[in-house]
Amino acid sequence: MLAVNSVRLNGYYWAWKWLKKYTKETNIKGDTDSVYIFCNCQRAIDIFVRHGWLSRHPEILERVMGICEQLKDISCMVKLVKIPGHVGITGNVIADREAKEAAKKIVTGQLKVPATISIENVRKLTTKIAMRSWQQQWDKHSKGRKTHEMISNVGTKVLWPTTRDTAISYCRILLHDTLLKSDAFRTGVSPFSTCECSYHSETVEHFILHCPKYNSERLQLTDTVESLWQDVRDNGYAFDKLHFTVAPTSDDIISRKEDLFVKYALFDFLISTNRDL
């Protein structure tokens, strides 16, 4: 147990030492700045927090507490977070095995690796791993499927209206949780889903693209969308016109500039209808 604890606490020490270097290079300051250290061993976290075992090993305690004081001086809050271990999780088991095999190759000289790695490269690598993990969870989760249809890729940049009420309406559209009759009926807020025009259920698609009540307000939106819609369909756009109009772009079929034209026309339409969605 002594050897195991020593290894884990030394690991903590190097994590804290790296944090010291990171805060110095990135100039982190202020009470709101927080950094996290992740560990899959509750025993190691308890030892570190309670100092019981550490007090018997002052050589480790002194080094760690010295760095803690330096981080405290710049108001940098460090949080220890318990995460699941590798056991029973297929992906983690595979990653653990691959890491051990790579470590053996490094020791035997079969694999060459750089002696140092920059903060920027660490940031890029961790961001890439986190984004990939979030994407897997987003793709597999059973909740938010309508939003997934609109924003399927994690990290997609969303263009928001500049006015608060319009931004709220657009957000509700993306979340599939508007005050339109169809959504209100689905959530039990309204006794019926039929639009006031009496032609159709008041869905987002009906409201934005078809409802005759807003034909005049829709003119600019229609002109903008129709001028691009045929081109993107010919180029292999796989979704319908509502998706093209509402969803943030995340591919190369339509340029950022063209998407801006569509979204600004949509936002102008939402404003002109004088509806809070």
Buried (B, 14 or more C-beta within 10 A) or exposed (E): EEEEBBEBBEBBBEBBBBBBEBBEEEEBEEEEBEBEBEBEBEEBBEBBEEEEBBEEBEEBBEBBBEBBEBBEEBEBEBEBEEEEEBEEEEEBEEEBEEEEEEEEEEEEEEEEEEEEEEEEEEEEEEEEEEEEEEBEEBEEEEEEEEBBBBBBEBEEEBBBBEEEBBBBBBBBBBBBBBBBBBBBBBEEEBEEBBBEBEEBBBBBBBBBBBBEBBEEBBEBBBEBBEEBBEEBBEEEBEBEBBEBBBBBBBEEBBEEEBBEBBBBBBBBBBBBBEBEB
